[in-house]
Amino acid sequence: MEHHIIAALLDLQGEIHTIETIPLHLRDHGEEAVALIASCVEQFIAKSGVPRQKIIGLGCGVSGPVNRLTGISVDSWILNWHQISIRQPLSERLGMPIFVENSMNCLASYEKLYGQGETCSDFLVISLGRGLGLATVLNHGIYRGTKGIGAEFGHIPLFNNGRLCECGNQGCLEAYVADYGIVGTYRELGGSIEPLQREQVDERIIDILYERAQNGDAAAILAFHRTGRFLGLGIASLVNLYNPACIMIDGGAGHRIELMRDTMHTTLEKHIFSQLGQDLTMLIDTDTNMDNWARGAGCLVLQDFFAPTLFNERAL
């Protein structure tokens, strides 16, 4: 996140021993990120009471494309990081193995090892909120593409010459479905709300829109419904491409998905090809638990410790 990190200490069964949300301003501070993170980790370990020698490694989940082999944050538009090396300098500072991965892939790792994807070979994990994230698990392994940074769902083009996305392209799905996209739709429908900058749009602004919709604001209601249609179109494309057995949607703070659900399902059913949607399970989490994201980062360490080939050699 731009303004805080979540630090968690796991045991070898993946259970949380200690967890803490630590305020830390990371956006626009890529060059100082390693020093800032290292300092927070050192303080967290000291407070945990666990001897340093018993900690076998550190997993880091970062938004945006990550080269997991080099531990470099390739591009994080949320953080405004580009080609930021994390693994090697952080390992040198902390004196332990460091594993760096896209945060969505971390969440999928948790779901595969301990969560709802444990018995499923092919599933998708979608996250709504500050951006629009996706992790793709195929044949029990995370799909990453040739360069290791594939499955960028949020940057599927939705409209030619559409809204400007944070990535610099126009018409990306994320620019219509992420929080700032919902605010943009609301304003296009005649609604008035501040702030105007994408990086300032957070859960508080979406809370306001949700309350307005609940109180009968027609533009707010329509903004959420329209967002549901955009999301349904995107998910239909994923189903037609991958034919997953299950799709898990992390609905942000809950209300993001509640007012989108009906139009999302209607659009999805309309655009799924042939019988690809048959027996498709849709699991929607309306009560986001950030613990699972932190556990997912910890799973990077556990995977290497117990089964280094589980998501490595078989992952594409």
C-alpha positions, 0 to 999 in steps of 0.5 A: 500500500502507499501509506503502510505495510502489513508485517506478519510473522508466521509459523511453519504451519502458516499460522500468524504468530504476530501481525501489525500494520505499520504506517510507512509512506512508500509512494514516490520513495522507491529509492529509499524503500529498502532502507525504510522496509528494513528498519520496519522489519527490524523493529517488528522482529524485536517487538515479536520476541522471536529469536532472530536465528529462528526466522528463515526468510522474508516474503515481500508482496508488491503491487504491479509487475515483479521479476520474481527471479531478480527481486525487482519491482518492474513497474508499480504505478500505485507506488510510482516505483519503476525498476526498483531492486528489492531482494538483493539490497534487502537481503544484505541489510537483514541477513536473510533470504528475501522473496519478492512477488506480485501481491496478487500472486502472494494472495493466490499462493495463500489460497492454494496452500491454505485457502479455498483453492487448496483442492482446485487445479485452476482458479482465478483471484481478482481484487478490487480497490485501489487497482484491479488485480488478478492472479491466475493459477493453472494446473496448480501453478501460478501463470506468469507469462514469458517475461514473468509479469503476465496476467495484467487483468486491469490493463486489458483495453476496454475502450479505444481512446478511453480514459487515461490509466495510471499505466499511461495507456488509454481505455484500460479496464482498471480505469473504469473498475478501480476506485478512481474509476468508480469516482470517474464514472460518478462524475461523468454521470453528473455527480460531484465529489472530491478529490480529483486526483487518482492517488487521493481516491481511497476507501473513504471516498468509496464509503461516501459514494456507497452511502450516497447510493444507499440514500438514493443518489441516482448517479451513485447507484448507476455508477456502481451498476455500470462498474459491475457491467465493466467488471462482468465484461472483463471476467467473461473474457477471463472465463473464455480464455482460461475456463477456470473451475473457480473465481475468487473475488476480493471485494475490497471493503465489501460495499464495492462488490455489493452494489455491482454484483447483479449487473456483474453476474448478468453481464458475465452470463451474457458474454460467456462462450458456449458452456465455459461457465458451466459449473463455474464457482464464484466466491465473493469475499465481502469482508476483506481480511488483510491477514490473508495478503500478509500470509500470502507473502509469508507463503513465499518463504514456506514454499521455498522451505517445504516445496521449492518446485510447487510454484516454481518449476511448474509455473509458466 
